[in-house]
Amino acid sequence: MIFRQLFDAASSTYTYLLACADTREAMIIDTVFEQYDRDAALVRELDLEVRYVLDTHVHADHVTGAWLWREQTGAQSGIADAANVDEIDIRIANGDVFAFGNESITARATPGHTSGCLTYVTRDLSMAFTGDTLLIRGAGRTDFQGGSAHRMWQSIREQIFTLPDHCLLYPGHDYDGRTVSTVAEEKAYNPRIGGEAKEEDFVGYMNNLALPHPRLIDIAVPANLKGGKPDQPLVNESWGPIIQTFAGVPEIRPDWVARHRDELHLLDVRSEGEYSGELGHICGAQLIPLDELRDRLSEVPQEKPVIAICQSGRRSAMATQILRQGGIDHCANLAGGMIQWQRLSLPRTALD
C-alpha cells in the first residue's frame, strides 16, 4: 500500500493519504482546507485517483478540505452520522468498510472527544488512524462538542486497545513532532490511560485539564458542520491554468504558453551562452540570469503574467520564488523548461 503522512504546521494536524499500489485508487483522512493545493499536487504526481475523503470528527482547530476535494475531484466525502454534518456524501456508521482498489479500511465508532468520532483501521489491522480520540501519550479533550471522558475510556479500551499490540497508531495531531506509536506503547506508557490506570483515574485526569478553547473554534466548527464549504465562492487564478506542485511551485504547461505568448511576459533565467545555445530561446523572451534576478527585479515588466524559463524547469522554479518575494504574484514556472519546449516542437526563435 502507498502511504503518506502529511502535516499542517498551523494546526499541527496530520493528514493521511492511502492508496492501492495496483489500481492507484486512493483515500485521504483528515484533510486541511488550506493544504488542498499541496495534497492535490502529491496525488497528481503519484498518479492516484482519490475515491474517498474522510474525517475522523468535526474538527475545532482547522477547516476540513472535504468539500473542496468533492468539488475539484469528485471524491466522496464522509464523516460519522452522529456528527450531524451537512454537505457530506456518506454518513458513516460503526463497521462501515471503504475499499480503494485492493485495500480497505473499516470505521470504528470511538466517541469521547466529540460525540461523532471515528477511528479508521486497515484490513490487516496493522494501522489505525485515531483522530483525536487517542493521541501519542495523550488523548483528545472531552469538554465540548458532546465530549465525555467516560465514553472515551470505553472507546479506547474497547475499540483501540483491542487491536494487535503491533498495530501502528497514527493520531490526528501532535504538538511535539511525534508521528506514530503502537498499541503496545500506549497501553504501557500513555500517562492518561496506560499502565494500571482505572476509569476513575482517566476521568479525573481528563476533567481537570482546564485547557483554553481552540483559537479557531468559532470559525472551524461552523465551517466543518457544512463539510468545509466556504461561505463565499473561491477565487482562483484567472490568467492561466496554474498547477501547484507538491514542492509548492506554480507551474504551467508549455503548450498553453505557446498558444498565449502575446498575453504573457517570458523571462529566461539561463546564462547568455545557454540563451543563444543548442536549445535556443523563445522569441521575445527577456534574458536575466538567475544569479542576477534579485538585483534586477525592477527590469521585469508586471503588466502581464510572467513565465520563468530555464533549461529543465529547476532554476526557473527558484525564479518564481524570487518573483513572488519581489511582489510579482502573477507568475509561473514553464513546466519542463526548454527541454520540454523543444521536445514538443514548439516555436522558439525566428529561425524556427
Salt bridges, closest charged atoms under 4 A:
GLU25 OE1 - ARG51 NH1 3.54
ASP30 OD1 - HIS59 NE2 3.08
ASP39 OD1 - ARG38 NE 2.68
ASP55 OD1 - HIS59 NE2 3.08
ASP61 OD1 - HIS62 ND1 2.95
ASP61 OD2 - HIS173 NE2 3.05
GLU87 OE1 - ARG70 NH1 3.65
GLU87 OE2 - LYS229 NZ 3.56
ASP89 OD2 - ARG70 NE 3.03
GLU103 OE1 - ARG123 NE 3.38
ASP132 OD2 - HIS57 NE2 3.47
ASP132 OD2 - HIS113 NE2 3.34
ASP132 OD1 - HIS173 NE2 3.48
ASP143 OD1 - ARG141 NE 2.81
ASP165 OD1 - LYS187 NZ 2.98
ASP174 OD1 - ARG178 NE 3.07
ASP176 OD2 - ARG178 NH2 3.32
GLU185 OE1 - ARG137 NH2 2.92
GLU186 OE2 - ARG137 NH1 2.47
GLU199 OE2 - HIS150 ND1 2.80
ASP231 OD1 - LYS226 NZ 2.35
GLU237 OE1 - HIS330 NE2 3.94
ASP255 OD1 - ARG253 NE 3.24
ASP255 OD2 - ARG259 NH1 3.56
ASP268 OD2 - ARG270 NH2 2.75
GLU274 OE2 - ARG315 NH2 2.81
GLU292 OE1 - ARG296 NH1 2.58
GLU299 OE1 - ARG296 NH2 2.91
ASP352 OD1 - ARG348 NH2 3.43
